[in-house]
Amino acid sequence: MSRALSECGVFAAVSATQLGVASARPEAMIFGQASELKSARATVDYASKEGVVACRKDMAEARKDPDAPAVLTADEYAGVPKAYTDKDGTHLELADTDEICNALEKLIPAVAAHHDINEVATSIVAMKRLVEMASSGSGMTKSNLESFELTERKCRPAVAVLKAGGFTKMPIHFDGGETVLPVADYETRFCDGIVEAIKEFKATLGSTQKADKEWAEKAAAPYKKAGAAGAKLEFLIGMEGRALYAVGGRELTTPQTKARASVMFEVLTGSDGSVTIKRYAFKGNAAAGQTQRDYPKRPSASAFK
C-alpha cells in the first residue's frame, strides 16, 4: 500500500477503484483537473483564469511529488494534447500535464462566447414576450432596447470564436430549457433572429411611446388648466386614477382641488388590513418632501396632517 493510500484511508482506496486511477495524491490531483477539463468541454459553461492558475499550481505540486508516476493512465486524458492511446488505455506523461491547463485556458474565450449566445437566445424570448404584453407597458423602455442592441452586437463575434474553436454542437439554455443546436445554425437562428426581434421591439416601443404621450397629454390637460405645473403636474399625472386625500382625510376628487393642495396623502392597504399613509408636500408647484407612516389599521382623520 502506498504512503498516500495509507494516509487517505478507505476513501482513497474506494476513489481509486471507482475512478480507475492510482491512489497516490499527485495522480488524483492530475485526474481531477483532467475531469474539470472534460466537463468544461462538454458544457462550455465554465473556465476561468482563476481555474487555470489553480490547475497550474496542482500540476506543479504533483510533478514535485516523488511518488508521482512518469506516465498516468485514465480515460479522462483522452483529448488532452500530447496524450496517447494504446491497448492498455489512454496515457499522459507527467512532464506533459500542463497541457491540461493549457487546454483549459484555451476554453476561456469559448465560454465567454457561449455565454453571449445564451444571452442572445434569452433576449429574443424576452423581447417577444414584452411585445406580446405591450399593452401593459411593462418593459417597453428605451433602456431595455439599448440593452438588447448591445447584446445583438456580441452575437456574430461569439459565433466566430466558437467556430474557430472547433465547436460543432453546443447546449443553449433559454426559455426555461436546454436545446443542443449546431453552431453552424447560430448566425441564422440567433444573430439574424435577434435583429428581427429588435426591429419588432423598436416598432412596438415607438407605438407604445406615442400612445403613452397622447395619454399623458390628455391626463395633464385638466391639471394644467387648474394651474398645476412642474413637479406637481408630473406627480398628478403619475397618480391619475388613484385616490388622493387632503389634510383631514377628505378625498380630493377634482383637478382644481388637487392643483391647489399643498399637501396630499395616498393610502395603501395591505392584505392583512395594515395601512401605509404616504404624505406628499409641495411648495407651489415644486416638490417639498415625502414621508410615510404605517398603521395596523386605517387611522382616524387626525393622521392626515
N, C-alpha and C positions, 0 to 999 in steps of 0.2 A: 504493500500500500504506500502511495507517495506521501511525502510530508504534507502537501496541500490537502490531499484527501483526508488524512487523519485530522487535520485542523478543522476542515469544513464539516466532517462527520457525515451522517446519513444523507443530509440534503445534497451534498456534493455528489455522493455516490448515485443517488436517485437521478439527479440532474444529468450526470454523465451518461447514465443508462438510457434515460428518456430521450436526450438530445443527440446521442450518438457521438459525443466528443469526449476527449480525455478529461480526467477530473482536475488536472492542475489548474491553478488560478490563472496563469497567463493565457492558457488556451480558452478558458471561459470568458475572459475579457475580450479576446480577439473574436471569438464566436459571437459574443453579444453585440459587438459593433457590426459584424457582418450581417447579423439578423436585423439590426436597425437599418442598414443599407437596403436589405431586401424589402423590408416593409415600406421604406421611403420610396423605393422604385415602384412598388405595387400601387401605392395610394397617391403618390406625389403630393402629399398633404403637409409634410414637414421635412425640413432640412435647414439648418441654420449655421451661422458662423460659430456660435457657441457650441453647437453639437460637433462641428469639425474640430474645434480646439480640444474638446473633451476626448474625441476619438484619437487624435494625435498623442494626447497625454497617455491614454490607455496603451496605445501601441508602443510608445517609448518605454513605458514601465514593463510591459510584457517582454520586450526584447532584452531588457536588462536581467530578467529573472533567469538564474542558472538552470531552472527546471524546464524552461520553455523549449519545446522540440524544434528542430530545424525546419521541419515540414509539418503543416497542420492538414488534417483531413476532415471534411464535412461537406454536406450538400450545400450549406449556406454560402460557400465560397464560389459557387457557380456564378459566372458573370463578372466576378471581380477581375480587373485587369491583372495579367500575369498568372492567374490561376490556371490549372490544367487538370484534365480528367483522364484517368486510365481505368483499367479493370478493377482497381481497388477503391475507386471513388474520385472525388474532386479535391485537389490539393492546392495549398498556397504556402510558399516558403516564408519562413519567419521574417526574412530580410525584406520581403515584398508586402508586408502587412499594411504599410502606409497607403498602398493602393486602395484599400477600403475607404480611408479618409479622403483620398483624392477624388474617388468616385462620388462620395457623399457631398463633397464641396461642389462638384460639377452639377449636382442636382439643385443647388440653391436657386439659380435663375429659373429653372423649370417649375419649382414650387411656387415662386412668385407669379410666374405666367399662368400656372394652373389656378391660382387664387384669383387672378384677374378675369379669367374666363368664367369662373364660377360667379364672380361679381356681375359680369355682363349678363349671364343667364338669369340671375336673380333680379337684375334691374329690368329686364324685358318683361318678366312676370309681374313685377311691381307696377310698371307703367301701364300695362294692360288693365290691371285691377283698378288703378287710380282713374283711368279713363272711364271704366265702367261705372265708377262711383262719383263721376264728375259733378253730378247734381248736388252732392253734399258739400262740395268744395274742399273736402279733406285731402291734403297732399298735393293739390294742384297749385304749386307755387313756383316762382322763378328760381328760388334756391334749389329746389328739387330738380328742376330742369338742368341747371348748371351742373349739379352733381352727376346726373345721368350722362350729360355730354362729356364730362371728364372721364367717366367710366368707358364710354364708347371709344375714346382716343387710345385706350390701353389695349383694345381688342386685337387689332392686326399685328402690332409688335409682339404680343403674347403668343399668338399663333405661330409667328415666325420662330420664336425661341423654342417652342415645343417641337416644331418640325425639324429644326436644326439639331435638337437633342435626340432625334430618332424615335420620338414617341408616336405611336400609331393609333392607339385607343386609350382613352382615359375616362375615369368616372367623373361625372359632372353632378354637383349637388344643387338642386333648385326645386322650388315648388313642393317642398316637403319630402322629396325623394332623391334617389340617385339613379342616373342613367349613364351607361357606358356608350360613348359615341366615338366614331372615327375622327381623329384630329383633322383629316382631310376635309371633313364636312363643317369644321368650325367657322370658317370665314362666311360661308353661305348662311348657316343656321344662326350664328351668334353675331358676327360682325355686321353682316347685312341686316340681320334681324333687329339689332338694337338701333340701327339707323332708321329703319321704318317705324319702330316703336317711338323713337324720339319725334319723328315727324308728326305722328298721330297725337302724341302727348302735347307737343307745341301748339298744334291746331286747336286742341281741346282747351288748353290753357288760355289761348287767346280768346276763345268764345266765352270761357268762364270769367275771365277778367273783364271782358266787355259787359257781361251780364251783371257782374258784381258792381262795376262802376255805375251802371244805369240804376241798379237798386239803391246804391249809396246816395246817388244824386236825388232820387225820389224820396228816400228816407230823410235826407238833410233839409229838403225844401221847407217844411213847416217850422223846423227849428231855426233855420236862417231867418225866416220871416219874423219869428218871435225874438230875434236878437242874439241868438247863440252863435258863437264863432270859436275858432281856435281849439284848445284842448277840450272845452266843454262840448263843442259841437261833435268832435270825434268821439267823446265819451257817450253822448246821447245816441249817436248812430250805432255804436257798438252795443248799446243796451237796448236797442229797438226790439220791442216785443217782450221785454222783461219788466216786471213791476219795480217801480222806484217809489220811495217814501220820503216825505218831508219830516222836519223836526216835529216831534209829537206823534209820529206814526201814521199820519194821513197819507193815503196813496196819491201820487201825482199822476193825473190822468190826461193832461193836455200839454201840447208843446209849449204853450205860454208859461204854465206853472213850472215846468222843468227848466225852461230857459232862464227864469227869474231866480230859481233856487240857488242859494249859496252853499247849501248842504243837502245831500241826497243819500238815502240808505237803500241797500239791497239786502233782502232776507233769503238765506239759503237754509233749507231744511233737510236734515239727514234722514236716513232710513229708520233710525231709532228715535226720531222725534226731536233730536237735538237741533239747535238753531245757531247759525252764524250770522251776525249782522255786520255788514261792511258799510263803512261811513266814508263818503267821498266829499271833500271840501273844495270849494272854488273861490277865487277872489276875482270877481268879474267873470271873464271867460277863461282865466288861467287856473290851472290845477293848483291846489294849495295843500294837498296831502290826502293820504288814505290810511284808515285804521280799521281794525275789526275786533269783535268780541264774540266769545262763544257762550251759549246758554244751554242748560239741559232741556229747556222747552221754550216756546216763544214767550218773550218777556212782555211786560206791560208797556204802555206808550212812553213811560218815563225813560226807557232805554234808548229812545230815538232822540238824542240831544247832541 
